[in-house]
Amino acid sequence: MSTTLQDNRDLFAIADLAKEFGISTRAIRFYEAKGLLAPERVGATRVFRRRDRARLILILRGKRLGFSLRDISDYLSLYDANRSQQVNLLIGKVDERLASLEAQLVDLQTTIAELKEIKKLADERLDKAG
């Protein structure tokens, strides 16, 4: 990438974004193929702007929080829309994700309690046998 692009803080090369966020260039191209990012092209070179970088931050945060690419896409589709529309969609998706995680937490707590009980019974049998 030319020095001009690297010196202009409004433009980013795919390799720069990959390095900054600790992901592969392949992952960034995947998000582009899914329509989540839309870099400009200078010849065969992808040129990402601040808007693309901000969208990538939202994509990675959404993935880290367990949202599907579809959920992330829905949210990003409102990126330039009415702010209250975007916030309402976000609230709905967050509520769904919280409910899902809380149900998983209950399941995990039940499983942990059952495993502890099984271990306790097994330890008691060993003590009686030994």
FENDAPE-V776995 format. One record per residue. RES is the residue in three letters. SS is DSSP state (a for helix, b for strand, c for the rest). PHI is phi in whole degrees, -180 to 180 (* if undefined). Layout:
[[RES;SS;PHI] [RES;SS;PHI]]
//
This chain:
[[MET;c;*] [SER;c;-71] [THR;a;-61] [THR;a;-57] [LEU;a;-67] [GLN;a;-70] [ASP;a;-78] [ASN;c;-86] [ARG;c;-69] [ASP;c;-87] [LEU;b;-122] [PHE;b;-136] [ALA;b;-85] [ILE;a;-59] [ALA;a;-65] [ASP;a;-64] [LEU;a;-65] [ALA;a;-59] [LYS;a;-66] [GLU;a;-59] [PHE;a;-101] [GLY;c;67] [ILE;c;-126] [SER;c;-85] [THR;a;-65] [ARG;a;-62] [ALA;a;-63] [ILE;a;-65] [ARG;a;-64] [PHE;a;-61] [TYR;a;-63] [GLU;a;-65] [ALA;a;-62] [LYS;c;-81] [GLY;c;83] [LEU;c;-84] [LEU;c;-127] [ALA;c;-140] [PRO;c;-68] [GLU;b;-80] [ARG;b;-119] [VAL;b;-120] [GLY;c;68] [ALA;c;-96] [THR;b;-91] [ARG;b;-80] [VAL;b;-122] [PHE;b;-99] [ARG;b;-102] [ARG;a;-56] [ARG;a;-61] [ASP;a;-64] [ARG;a;-64] [ALA;a;-63] [ARG;a;-64] [LEU;a;-63] [ILE;a;-59] [LEU;a;-65] [ILE;a;-61] [LEU;a;-67] [ARG;a;-65] [GLY;a;-60] [LYS;a;-64] [ARG;a;-61] [LEU;c;-86] [GLY;c;91] [PHE;c;-78] [SER;c;-75] [LEU;a;-61] [ARG;a;-64] [ASP;a;-61] [ILE;a;-64] [SER;a;-62] [ASP;a;-59] [TYR;a;-66] [LEU;a;-67] [SER;a;-65] [LEU;c;-98] [TYR;c;-52] [ASP;c;-103] [ALA;c;-87] [ASN;c;-55] [ARG;a;-59] [SER;a;-68] [GLN;a;-63] [GLN;a;-64] [VAL;a;-66] [ASN;a;-63] [LEU;a;-63] [LEU;a;-60] [ILE;a;-60] [GLY;a;-62] [LYS;a;-67] [VAL;a;-65] [ASP;a;-60] [GLU;a;-61] [ARG;a;-65] [LEU;a;-61] [ALA;a;-62] [SER;a;-63] [LEU;a;-66] [GLU;a;-65] [ALA;a;-66] [GLN;a;-63] [LEU;a;-63] [VAL;a;-61] [ASP;a;-61] [LEU;a;-65] [GLN;a;-63] [THR;a;-65] [THR;a;-63] [ILE;a;-62] [ALA;a;-62] [GLU;a;-65] [LEU;a;-64] [LYS;a;-64] [GLU;a;-65] [ILE;a;-61] [LYS;a;-63] [LYS;a;-60] [LEU;a;-63] [ALA;a;-66] [ASP;a;-61] [GLU;a;-63] [ARG;a;-64] [LEU;a;-63] [ASP;a;-62] [LYS;a;-69] [ALA;a;-75] [GLY;c;-90]]
//
